[in-house]
Amino acid sequence: MPCWEISRQTVNLKAAHTGFLTAAVLNGHEFENTQVVGNRLIGRHKVTGYNFEIDLEAKTVSTDRRAGDKVANAINRSYSSHVVKTVAKRNGFSIENTRDGGLKFEIVA
């Protein structure tokens, strides 16, 4: 592969709800410079430093092949956390992040 050719990787996301996916990435602590442009969500993964682009219709993320799995996993983690927090809030639960990055559930009376 020529040195000037950029190698990209596209990964399918398991996200089912576009609104949750958008909110999760825009508010996710692992991302920066995120914005919606048409039907695409673009941003930068803080840990790897690579830019990514999410096609909101196809629910795929495209990024540099060296960081593809790390970026996709970070997006899926952020999405899952957002879904859990949103559903818990609707059902009267309080959720806190633990020191190890997990979620702690507590029933609110």
TORPA-4810 file (N, C-alpha, C, O; in nm, 3 decimals):
<nodes>
NODE_1_0.084_-0.117_0.000_0.000_0.000_0.000_0.089_0.124_0.000_0.177_0.135_0.085_M
NODE_2_0.069_0.216_-0.092_0.150_0.339_-0.095_0.138_0.417_0.034_0.034_0.415_0.100_P
NODE_3_0.245_0.486_0.069_0.246_0.559_0.197_0.145_0.673_0.201_0.107_0.717_0.309_C
NODE_4_0.102_0.723_0.086_0.007_0.834_0.085_-0.139_0.788_0.091_-0.229_0.870_0.104_W
NODE_5_-0.161_0.658_0.080_-0.297_0.604_0.085_-0.338_0.582_0.230_-0.266_0.518_0.306_E
NODE_6_-0.451_0.634_0.266_-0.500_0.620_0.403_-0.583_0.493_0.411_-0.673_0.470_0.330_I
NODE_7_-0.553_0.411_0.509_-0.627_0.288_0.528_-0.735_0.310_0.632_-0.706_0.347_0.746_S
NODE_8_-0.859_0.286_0.595_-0.974_0.307_0.683_-1.037_0.173_0.718_-1.024_0.076_0.644_R
NODE_9_-1.104_0.170_0.830_-1.179_0.053_0.873_-1.321_0.097_0.904_-1.342_0.200_0.967_Q
NODE_10_-1.417_0.018_0.860_-1.557_0.045_0.891_-1.609_-0.068_0.979_-1.593_-0.186_0.948_T
NODE_11_-1.672_-0.030_1.091_-1.722_-0.127_1.188_-1.871_-0.102_1.208_-1.913_0.012_1.224_V
NODE_12_-1.951_-0.209_1.207_-2.094_-0.197_1.235_-2.114_-0.177_1.384_-2.051_-0.244_1.466_N
NODE_13_-2.202_-0.083_1.419_-2.236_-0.059_1.559_-2.362_-0.134_1.594_-2.446_-0.158_1.508_L
NODE_14_-2.376_-0.172_1.719_-2.494_-0.247_1.764_-2.604_-0.154_1.813_-2.708_-0.200_1.859_K
NODE_15_-2.582_-0.025_1.803_-2.679_0.074_1.850_-2.809_0.062_1.772_-2.809_0.054_1.649_A
NODE_16_-2.919_0.059_1.843_-3.050_0.045_1.779_-3.124_0.177_1.767_-3.211_0.191_1.682_A
NODE_17_-3.091_0.273_1.849_-3.165_0.399_1.856_-3.072_0.514_1.820_-2.978_0.544_1.894_H
NODE_18_-3.097_0.579_1.707_-3.011_0.685_1.657_-3.003_0.803_1.754_-2.895_0.861_1.771_T
NODE_19_-3.113_0.839_1.818_-3.113_0.949_1.914_-3.022_0.921_2.033_-2.947_1.008_2.076_G
NODE_20_-3.029_0.800_2.086_-2.942_0.762_2.198_-2.795_0.760_2.153_-2.707_0.805_2.226_F
NODE_21_-2.771_0.709_2.033_-2.634_0.703_1.981_-2.575_0.844_1.969_-2.462_0.869_2.010_L
NODE_22_-2.653_0.934_1.913_-2.608_1.073_1.896_-2.579_1.137_2.032_-2.474_1.198_2.051_T
NODE_23_-2.672_1.125_2.126_-2.654_1.183_2.259_-2.534_1.121_2.331_-2.459_1.192_2.398_A
NODE_24_-2.517_0.991_2.317_-2.407_0.921_2.385_-2.271_0.970_2.336_-2.180_0.989_2.416_A
NODE_25_-2.258_0.989_2.206_-2.129_1.034_2.152_-2.107_1.183_2.178_-1.996_1.223_2.213_V
NODE_26_-2.210_1.264_2.162_-2.195_1.408_2.186_-2.160_1.437_2.331_-2.089_1.534_2.360_L
NODE_27_-2.210_1.354_2.424_-2.185_1.376_2.567_-2.083_1.280_2.626_-2.054_1.287_2.746_N
NODE_28_-2.027_1.192_2.545_-1.934_1.091_2.594_-1.800_1.150_2.637_-1.746_1.237_2.569_G
NODE_29_-1.747_1.103_2.748_-1.622_1.156_2.801_-1.499_1.105_2.725_-1.389_1.157_2.745_H
NODE_30_-1.516_1.005_2.637_-1.402_0.952_2.561_-1.383_1.022_2.427_-1.293_0.987_2.350_E
NODE_31_-1.468_1.122_2.398_-1.466_1.187_2.267_-1.452_1.338_2.281_-1.484_1.396_2.385_F
NODE_32_-1.404_1.402_2.174_-1.396_1.547_2.171_-1.421_1.595_2.029_-1.413_1.519_1.933_E
NODE_33_-1.451_1.723_2.018_-1.479_1.786_1.889_-1.589_1.714_1.812_-1.582_1.701_1.689_N
NODE_34_-1.691_1.667_1.882_-1.799_1.594_1.816_-1.905_1.690_1.765_-1.936_1.791_1.829_T
NODE_35_-1.959_1.657_1.650_-2.066_1.739_1.592_-2.144_1.657_1.490_-2.092_1.562_1.432_Q
NODE_36_-2.268_1.697_1.471_-2.354_1.633_1.371_-2.345_1.715_1.243_-2.364_1.837_1.245_V
NODE_37_-2.317_1.647_1.133_-2.311_1.710_1.002_-2.398_1.627_0.909_-2.357_1.521_0.862_V
NODE_38_-2.519_1.676_0.882_-2.614_1.599_0.801_-2.653_1.471_0.872_-2.701_1.476_0.986_G
NODE_39_-2.635_1.356_0.807_-2.667_1.227_0.871_-2.540_1.160_0.925_-2.537_1.039_0.944_N
NODE_40_-2.438_1.240_0.948_-2.311_1.188_1.000_-2.276_1.256_1.131_-2.308_1.372_1.155_R
NODE_41_-2.209_1.180_1.215_-2.161_1.229_1.344_-2.010_1.215_1.339_-1.958_1.104_1.325_L
NODE_42_-1.938_1.326_1.350_-1.793_1.321_1.341_-1.732_1.366_1.473_-1.793_1.442_1.548_I
NODE_43_-1.611_1.318_1.500_-1.543_1.355_1.623_-1.405_1.293_1.630_-1.353_1.240_1.532_G
NODE_44_-1.347_1.302_1.749_-1.212_1.251_1.772_-1.213_1.169_1.900_-1.270_1.210_2.001_R
NODE_45_-1.150_1.052_1.895_-1.137_0.965_2.012_-1.016_1.013_2.091_-0.904_1.017_2.039_H
NODE_46_-1.037_1.049_2.218_-0.930_1.108_2.299_-0.812_1.014_2.320_-0.697_1.057_2.313_K
NODE_47_-0.838_0.886_2.345_-0.730_0.792_2.378_-0.639_0.766_2.259_-0.516_0.773_2.273_V
NODE_48_-0.696_0.735_2.144_-0.614_0.703_2.027_-0.572_0.826_1.949_-0.471_0.824_1.879_T
NODE_49_-0.650_0.934_1.961_-0.621_1.055_1.886_-0.671_1.053_1.743_-0.646_1.146_1.667_G
NODE_50_-0.744_0.948_1.705_-0.792_0.936_1.568_-0.932_0.993_1.553_-1.016_0.983_1.643_Y
NODE_51_-0.955_1.053_1.437_-1.089_1.103_1.403_-1.176_0.985_1.362_-1.127_0.883_1.315_N
NODE_52_-1.307_1.002_1.381_-1.401_0.899_1.339_-1.521_0.966_1.276_-1.545_1.085_1.295_F
NODE_53_-1.596_0.888_1.201_-1.719_0.936_1.138_-1.823_0.825_1.149_-1.798_0.711_1.110_E
NODE_54_-1.938_0.860_1.204_-2.048_0.764_1.219_-2.155_0.796_1.118_-2.203_0.910_1.112_I
NODE_55_-2.193_0.699_1.039_-2.307_0.712_0.948_-2.430_0.673_1.030_-2.448_0.556_1.062_D
NODE_56_-2.513_0.771_1.063_-2.626_0.747_1.152_-2.735_0.660_1.089_-2.810_0.593_1.161_L
NODE_57_-2.744_0.658_0.956_-2.843_0.573_0.890_-2.796_0.428_0.886_-2.873_0.337_0.918_E
NODE_58_-2.672_0.406_0.847_-2.619_0.270_0.836_-2.570_0.216_0.970_-2.548_0.096_0.985_A
NODE_59_-2.553_0.306_1.068_-2.500_0.271_1.201_-2.363_0.202_1.189_-2.340_0.094_1.244_K
NODE_60_-2.275_0.268_1.115_-2.138_0.221_1.101_-2.044_0.334_1.141_-2.076_0.451_1.126_T
NODE_61_-1.927_0.296_1.193_-1.824_0.395_1.225_-1.704_0.368_1.135_-1.663_0.253_1.116_V
NODE_62_-1.649_0.474_1.082_-1.533_0.465_0.995_-1.420_0.543_1.060_-1.438_0.658_1.100_S
NODE_63_-1.302_0.480_1.069_-1.187_0.545_1.131_-1.060_0.479_1.078_-1.067_0.386_0.998_T
NODE_64_-0.946_0.528_1.121_-0.819_0.469_1.083_-0.817_0.323_1.125_-0.862_0.289_1.234_D
NODE_65_-0.765_0.236_1.041_-0.770_0.092_1.070_-0.694_0.054_1.196_-0.725_-0.048_1.258_R
NODE_66_-0.595_0.133_1.235_-0.518_0.102_1.355_-0.598_0.124_1.483_-0.562_0.072_1.588_R
NODE_67_-0.706_0.201_1.474_-0.784_0.233_1.594_-0.929_0.190_1.583_-1.008_0.218_1.673_A
NODE_68_-0.965_0.122_1.476_-1.106_0.090_1.449_-1.178_0.021_1.563_-1.286_0.064_1.603_G
NODE_69_-1.121_-0.087_1.615_-1.187_-0.161_1.722_-1.195_-0.079_1.850_-1.296_-0.083_1.920_D
NODE_70_-1.089_-0.006_1.882_-1.089_0.075_2.005_-1.195_0.184_1.999_-1.266_0.209_2.096_K
NODE_71_-1.205_0.249_1.884_-1.304_0.356_1.868_-1.445_0.299_1.872_-1.532_0.353_1.941_V
NODE_72_-1.469_0.190_1.799_-1.602_0.129_1.796_-1.642_0.079_1.935_-1.758_0.095_1.975_A
NODE_73_-1.549_0.020_2.008_-1.579_-0.026_2.144_-1.612_0.091_2.237_-1.701_0.080_2.320_N
NODE_74_-1.540_0.202_2.223_-1.567_0.320_2.305_-1.707_0.374_2.274_-1.779_0.415_2.365_A
NODE_75_-1.744_0.376_2.147_-1.877_0.423_2.108_-1.984_0.331_2.163_-2.085_0.378_2.216_I
NODE_76_-1.964_0.199_2.152_-2.062_0.104_2.206_-2.073_0.115_2.358_-2.183_0.105_2.412_N
NODE_77_-1.961_0.137_2.428_-1.964_0.156_2.574_-2.043_0.280_2.610_-2.126_0.277_2.701_R
NODE_78_-2.017_0.388_2.540_-2.086_0.513_2.567_-2.236_0.499_2.540_-2.318_0.549_2.617_S
NODE_79_-2.270_0.432_2.430_-2.411_0.409_2.396_-2.479_0.326_2.504_-2.587_0.361_2.551_Y
NODE_80_-2.416_0.216_2.545_-2.475_0.129_2.647_-2.496_0.202_2.778_-2.600_0.189_2.842_S
NODE_81_-2.396_0.278_2.818_-2.407_0.355_2.942_-2.520_0.457_2.934_-2.596_0.474_3.030_S
NODE_82_-2.533_0.523_2.821_-2.639_0.622_2.803_-2.778_0.557_2.808_-2.870_0.610_2.870_H
NODE_83_-2.792_0.442_2.744_-2.920_0.370_2.746_-2.956_0.329_2.888_-3.070_0.349_2.932_V
NODE_84_-2.860_0.271_2.961_-2.887_0.227_3.098_-2.927_0.345_3.186_-3.023_0.336_3.262_V
NODE_85_-2.853_0.455_3.175_-2.884_0.572_3.257_-3.021_0.631_3.223_-3.095_0.670_3.313_K
NODE_86_-3.055_0.637_3.095_-3.183_0.694_3.052_-3.300_0.608_3.099_-3.398_0.660_3.152_T
NODE_87_-3.290_0.477_3.079_-3.398_0.386_3.119_-3.411_0.383_3.271_-3.522_0.382_3.324_V
NODE_88_-3.298_0.382_3.341_-3.303_0.381_3.487_-3.370_0.507_3.540_-3.451_0.501_3.633_A
NODE_89_-3.336_0.621_3.482_-3.396_0.747_3.526_-3.547_0.747_3.506_-3.621_0.794_3.591_K
NODE_90_-3.591_0.694_3.393_-3.735_0.685_3.365_-3.808_0.596_3.465_-3.927_0.614_3.491_R
NODE_91_-3.735_0.498_3.522_-3.797_0.404_3.614_-3.766_0.433_3.760_-3.792_0.348_3.846_N
NODE_92_-3.711_0.551_3.791_-3.691_0.591_3.929_-3.566_0.539_3.995_-3.559_0.533_4.117_G
NODE_93_-3.465_0.500_3.917_-3.339_0.455_3.973_-3.236_0.565_3.966_-3.238_0.648_3.874_F
NODE_94_-3.146_0.565_4.062_-3.033_0.658_4.060_-2.909_0.577_4.023_-2.887_0.470_4.078_S
NODE_95_-2.829_0.627_3.930_-2.710_0.556_3.886_-2.588_0.645_3.902_-2.592_0.764_3.870_I
NODE_96_-2.481_0.586_3.953_-2.356_0.658_3.969_-2.245_0.577_3.902_-2.250_0.454_3.899_E
NODE_97_-2.145_0.647_3.849_-2.027_0.578_3.796_-1.938_0.539_3.912_-1.919_0.617_4.005_N
NODE_98_-1.882_0.419_3.907_-1.788_0.375_4.009_-1.647_0.414_3.966_-1.626_0.457_3.853_T
NODE_99_-1.552_0.400_4.055_-1.414_0.439_4.025_-1.354_0.358_3.910_-1.270_0.408_3.835_R
NODE_100_-1.396_0.233_3.897_-1.341_0.148_3.791_-1.414_0.166_3.659_-1.390_0.091_3.564_D
NODE_101_-1.503_0.265_3.651_-1.574_0.293_3.526_-1.705_0.218_3.511_-1.775_0.236_3.412_G
NODE_102_-1.739_0.134_3.609_-1.865_0.061_3.604_-1.981_0.148_3.648_-1.965_0.267_3.674_G
NODE_103_-2.098_0.088_3.656_-2.216_0.162_3.700_-2.266_0.101_3.830_-2.268_-0.021_3.847_L
NODE_104_-2.308_0.187_3.921_-2.364_0.144_4.049_-2.512_0.180_4.047_-2.547_0.294_4.017_K
NODE_105_-2.598_0.085_4.078_-2.741_0.108_4.077_-2.793_0.125_4.218_-2.754_0.052_4.309_F
NODE_106_-2.882_0.221_4.235_-2.941_0.245_4.365_-3.089_0.281_4.344_-3.121_0.369_4.264_E
NODE_107_-3.178_0.215_4.416_-3.321_0.242_4.404_-3.354_0.369_4.481_-3.316_0.384_4.597_I
NODE_108_-3.425_0.459_4.415_-3.467_0.583_4.478_-3.609_0.566_4.525_-3.696_0.525_4.448_V
NODE_109_-3.635_0.597_4.651_-3.768_0.580_4.707_-3.863_0.689_4.660_-3.980_0.689_4.699_A
</nodes>
